[in-house]
Amino acid sequence: MPAVVISAHTMALAVVRALGEAGVPVLVLRHDARDMAHASRWVRGAYTVPPPQGDEAAFIEAVERAAPRSGAMLVPASDEALAAVSRHKERLARAYVVACPDWKVTRRLVEKRETYALAAAAGVPTPRTIAPATLEEALAGAAEIGYPLLVKPSQSHLFEARFGRKLVEVHDAAELTRHLSVVRRAGLDLVLQELVPGDDAEVVNYVAYAWGGRSLVEFTARQLRKAPPRFGSPRVVVSERIEGVLEPGRRALRALGFEGFACTEFKRDPRDGRYKILDVNGRPNLSGLLAVRCGINFPLLEYRHRILGELPGAIPFTEGVYWTDAFRDAGYALRCIGQERHTAREWLAPYLLRGTDAIWDARDVRPALARARYLVANALRQAVRRARPGVGEDLATAADPPAGEGARGAR
């Protein structure tokens, strides 16, 4: 029985390779210009579907039509695909074995207000977080939390699609007022959250396959460099046994009622030494190929469980293996010269020691070529936009734009 992967970006490519290398037939449903996983040698067929964040009804109909007659496991590998598939899981389950939670659970992940509230109630260390209903509540809450703080979306995939970023740091009441105005005008809900200090290497992943209230398989890793630094997504990660996140990670998934694959992000707070929860993703994670190369093939474990009924057990993993996204790492290394304090050895270690890359694979080069073509085309588009003042404003510059303006940045 094949697997049908929705999305063809970095997260999806890891799933495609993990399953394809194990002999599972893989089909891809793509919906984004940045996609590249559809070019992989392991893909038996690739089809374009409407983007789920555009016309959701048309997206669901297209996914239904793409179902193989023999049935398949359906894997939503992007936030927007996860939300849409989960909302329509009962309908899609007539044609697929759907590898995502029911909407009542997914909603707890998508709505960050619920994520933090449930985690905190379960005793998981959580940054101070408020969900203000008015500007007055926001200003009062911000004064209590203290500046600088973070303005985060309640639904991150909608915020990123609108503003091209996952969050914004604010330093005073005037800046907060300006940003709240823009976010409210876009019709989005948000939370204000305490800024946990520390550099990128304080951020870690707790990756697990959970079922029946237990984390059956666990993997942990440390994020060494982000793109962009501090608040971006990882561009260099290393596998490491991190005992301090095991119990908080288990508690978080139990509190959310989550079953299946999840990647929970924590950051160690140097003020008290505790790992505080930042996010829970219920779809394949960006550095998903790292666990595979360390001995835990999560996509295959899920396939065998959902299709064959084989419930997985604990699996040891290899520490000290690096995952890189060389395209983004090189780009930000040049962009952030003088900003990131890494020694030459730290910069080079991921490429000289044992590791795997998110995109480049000598056995499967076409996704890297597709990625390179997109980056060149995107660079040309950005050059044109920079030459046209007023086009493509983001949250930082759109304090007073007409309603409806905005920019979507490449992730």
N, C-alpha and C positions, 0 to 999 in steps of 0.2 A: 504494500500500500504506500502511495507517495505522500510527501509532505508538501503543502502549498504555503509558501512564505509570502506574506504581504509586506511590501516595502522592499527596496533593493539598495538601501544605503549600508553604512558600516555594520550596524547591528545585524542586519539581514545577511550580509556576506558571511559573518561568522557562523550563522546557523546553516547557511547553504553549504559551507565547507565542512562543518562538523558532521552533517548528515550525509552529504554526498560522498565524502571520503569513506564513510562506513557502509556505503552501498545502498542508501535509501534514495529512491528517485525523488528529485526536487523540482517543483514548479514555482515560478515567481510571478507575483502580481505587483507591478511597479506603478508608482503614481507621482513621481517627483523628478524634476530635471537633473537633480544631483545623483540619481541612482546609478549603481554600477554592478550590484550583485547579479543582475540578470545576464551579465557578460561572462559569468564564471563557467568554466568547463563542466562543472557539476550540475548545471541547470539543464533539465530536459526540455523545458518549454517556458517562455516568458510572455506575459500579456500585459498590456497597459489598461489600467482601470481608472475611473474618475477619482480624484483625491477625496479622501473621506471627510476632510475639513471643509470641502466645498459643498457638493451635493451628496449628502450622506445616503439618501434613498437610492440614487443612481449607483453609488459605490457598492452598497449591499446587493443590489440586483446584479451587478457585474461579477461580484464574488460568487454569488449563487450560480451564475451561468458557467463560471470557470471550474466548477467542481467536477473532478474526474468521476466517471461512472462507477468505478470500483471503490469510491470513497477515498478520503485522505485526512491527514491531520492538518488543521489550519493553524498557522502561527502568525499572529499579528506582531510585526517587529518594529513598529514605530508607535509613539504615544497616540497619535491621532487614529491610527488603525486599531490600536487596542481599545480606545474608547468606543469607536463605532461598532467593532465586532462584539464587544462585550454587551453593549446595549441591545444588540440583535442576536445574541447568542442562541436563544431558543429557536429562532427561525433558521439560523445557519446550521444548527446541530442536526437538522433533517438531512443535510448533505455532507457534513464534515464531522470529524471528531475535533472539537474546538479547544485549542490549547490556551485558554485564558479563563480567569474567574468569571462568575456571574457579575452582572452590573452592580448589584448591591455591594459587592466587595471591591470591584474596580473603582467604583465611585469614591470609596474611602482612600484610594491611592491618588486618584485624579484630583479630588478636592483636598488640597493640602491642609485646610483648616481641620478637616476630619482626621487626617493622618496624624497631625501633631497632637490633637486632643486625645485620641485613642491611645497613642504611644505614651503620652504623659500619664494617663490614667492607669496604664499597666506598669508604671514605674520605670519606663525607659527614659534616660536623661535626654532632655529636650531643651533647645534654646528658648528663652522667653519669647512668646509669640502671642500676638493679638490679631483679631479679625475685626477692624473698625467698620462700623456702619455709616459713620459720618466723619466729616473733616474734624469736627471738634473731638470726637473719640480718638481719631488718629493722632492729633496733636497731643492730647493728654497721655495717650498710651506711649507715644514716642518719648515724651518727657520722662516717663517712668522707666522705660527701657534704657534710655540714654543714647546719644549720638556718638559715633556714626551707627546707623542701623540699616537693615535691608528691607526694601520693598519687594515682596515676592508675590507672584500670581497665585491665586488659589488653584487655577488650572494652567499649569506651566506651558503645555503645548499650544494653547490659544495665545498666551502672552508672547511666546517666542515667535509664533507665526506673525503676530502683529508688529512686534518691535525688534525682532532679530536678536534678542538676548533673553536670558532666563531670569534675571533679576536686576535691580539697580541699587547701588549704595547711596545713601543720603546722609548729609552732614549737619543739617540744621532745619529749622521749622519752615523757612522760606522755600528751601529746595524740596522738602517733603510736600508742601502745599502745591508746588508747581507740578511735581510728578503725579500726585494723586489726581489732579485735574485732568491730566492727559489720560491716565488709566481709566478713570470713571467715564470720560467721554468715549472711550473705546468700548464701554459696556462690560468691563471685566471686573471681577472681584479680586481682592488681594489680602495679604496679611503683612503685618510689620513684624520683623523678627530681629532679635538680638544678633549682633555680629560676633561670631566666635572667632577669637584671634588665632594667629598661627599661620604658618605657610602651607603650601600645597601638600607637602608630605605628611601633614597631620590628618589628611582625609583618606579614609580607607573604605573598602568595599566588603560587605558581608553578603556573600552569594549563597543561595540555598535552594534546594528542592524540598518543599514542605508538603506534608499530607497528613490528614487526621490529627492536626494540632501539633505535629512534631516536625522538626527540621531533619530530614532523613540523610541528606548529603549537604556538606558545608565546604565552602572555599572562601578564603580571605586574601586580600591584596591591598597594597598601598599605592595611592596615586602620587607620583613624584612630580609631574609637571602637568599643568592645565593649559587649555587654549580657550580664551585668553587666561593669563595667570589670575589666581585667586578665585574667580567665580565662574570659570568656564568648565567645559567637559574635559576629561583626561586625555592627554596625548602621550604620556609615558606612565606605565603601571608595572609593579613588580609583585610577584606572588610571595606571600609571607604569612606565617601562622600568627594571627593576632588574637590572642586569648580574650582581650578586653572587650571585643565586640560580639563574641559568641552568644552569651546570655542575653544582652540587650537585643541582638538581632532576632533570637528565637522569640523573645517576649513580644517584639513588635509584630512579627508575622502572626502570632497567636491572637494578639489583640485585634488585628485587622481581619481575622478569620480567613487568612490567605492560604490557598493551596495551589501548588504548582511551582514554577520557577520565579524567583524574585532576586533583585539586587538592591540591597539597602545600603545607603551611604551614611557614614558617620564621620565626625571630625572630633579629634581629641582637643579638649579645652585645656590649655596649659595652666589656667588659673586653678583648676581643681583636679586635673588629670583624668577626667571622665570623658568617655566617647559619647558625643551628643548626636542624635539622629538628625540628618539633613533631608533625606528623601528616601522613598521606597518606589522602585520601578517594577511593575509586574509584567514587563516584556523583556526580551533579550537585551543585555546591557552592551554598551559600546565596546568594552574590552573583553567581550564574551569568549573570544578565541583563546585568551590566556588560560582559562581553566581547562580548556580542551587540551592544550599543549602541555599542561601540568598533570594530565592524567584523569581529569573529570570531564567527560563529554556530556554536559547538561542537556543539549538538544536531543542527543541519542537516548539518554536516560528517560527523558520525558516521552519520546516517541515509543520506547519499549513499554513504558508504563501505560500510556493512554491507548496504545494500539494492541499490545500483547498482554497487558495486565501484569507486567513484571515490576513489582514495587522495589525501588532501589534501596540499598543500604549504604552505610558510611564507606567512603573511599578516601584513602590518603592521597595527598598531592605533593608535587615537587615544589620546593621553595627556591627563591632566587632566580626565577625565570622572568624575563622582561617582555612586556607588550608595548609596542610603539605604534604611533600613527606618524610615519616619517614625513608624509606630506605636510601635516600641520605642525609637527615638531620643528622642521626646518624653517617653515614660514614664520613661526613665532620666535624662534631663536634669532632670526634676523630682525624682526619687528621689535623685540624686547631687549636688544643689546643694552646693557647697562642697568636694566631694571631687575633682571633675575640674577640672584647671587649663586651661581653654580660654578664649581671648578671644572676644568677641562675634563678631568677624570669622570665627574658626575655626568657631564654632557655625553661623553663617549661610551660609558659603561653599557647602556642598553643595546648598543650596536656592536660592541666587541665581545660581550658575554652571551650566554645562552638566551635566545629570545625569539619572538615571532612578531610580524608586522600585521597591522590591521588590514592592509590592502595588498602590499607587495608579496607575491609568492611566485618563485621561479617556476613552479608547476602549474600556475594558474595566473597568467600575466594579464589577461584581457581586462579584468576589473581595474587594475592599475592604469592601463591605457585609457579606459573610460573616465577614470577620475582625473587624469592629467588633461584630457580634452575639456572636461567641464571647467577645471581651474583656469585654463587659458582663456576660455570663452568668458568666464565670470570676471576675470581680471580686465578684459576689454570692456565689458559692460560697466564695471565700476569706474573705469577711466572716463567713460562717456558721462556717467552720472556726476562725477566730480566736476566735470566741465560745465554742468548745467545746475547752477545754484538753485537751492530750494527743492530739489528732487530727492526723494529717499530719506527724509528726516527720520531719526530714530527717537527713542524716548528721551535721550539727553538733550536733543535739540528741538523737540516738537512740543515745547511748553504751550504755545498758542497757535497750533495749526488749525485749519478748517477741519471739522469732523470728517473722519474717513481717510485722512492722510496717514502714511506710515511706511515702514520698510520691513521686509523680511530678510534676515541675514542668513547666510549659509552656515550650517552647523558643522 
